[in-house]
Amino acid sequence: MTLNRSLLVLLLGLLSCTSSPSLEDSASKPSSGPVSIAYLKTLYTGTPRRITEDFQLSGYVVDNFRYNSIAGCIAIADGTAGIEVKLGFDDAFRYFPNGTPLTVRCAGLWLGAYGGVVQLGGAPEGSYETSYLSTEEIALHFSSDTLSPPIRGSRTVTIPELAPEWISTLIRLEEVQFVEDEIGLTWSEEAYDTNRHLVDRNGDTLIVRTSRKAQFAQLLLPSGSGTVEGVLSYFTPDYQLIVTDLRLLDMSSPRF
């Protein structure tokens, strides 16, 4: 889907130059105003829910999937949690660079889930709990501040520490490597999206999910050990790591 010029002007309208509002405590039940992503996600209780409250999120783009080709989605976070947003056009990275501060006006959007990942999007469609948003809906609900310095922050965790509240946020894993059986393979097979596996010193493993359309899909996996950053995802019943940029890897140390 291609954004026309007038919608793009609306979409990239700058946020007003005010300080960021304080986030609501998740124990409260506001009917309007700024809320955290963590609070918003508590409103999803297993079935699609239309947001009727006048909520506003202030976060930043942690993944526009430019390098992993999850078409029509971005992930945003605010320090409390992250959420996947279904935008409905493949070149979202052109309009939502990673790290871009973003405001979302939530009234009228829907909360749903796919494979255990809570999503923000349009009304349910077929068997899916949310649908992709139209360009008109994007212009109405989203404002990005491309002139502000990019925001970036990852959480250093271990594989056993992975938790639901970190899904759709950027995480950092240290002292990991790809399993021995996968050394010499590419990130993804040509014909289908592919799971590879990281392992730590204790033998704990984590799936690394790579799209066959990723720009680095046909490159060989790193053969050493070290540090990996990516967005934590989930597909029942497994956590998955989505590597967004190979520049976020440092796996040049000898294997352990």
QUISUL-V481025 format. One record per helix or strand of 3 or more residues. SS is the DSSP state (H for helix, E for strand). FROM is the first residue (numbers start at 1). LEN is the number of residues. If there is no record, write none. Layout:
SS_FROM_LEN + SS_FROM_LEN
This chain:
H_5_7 + E_32_3 + H_37_6 + E_54_10 + E_73_5 + E_82_5 + H_92_3 + E_101_5 + E_110_5 + E_117_6 + H_135_7 + E_142_4 + E_155_3 + H_159_3 + H_164_3 + E_170_9 + H_180_3 + E_194_7 + E_205_6 + E_225_11 + E_238_5 + H_246_3 + E_250_4
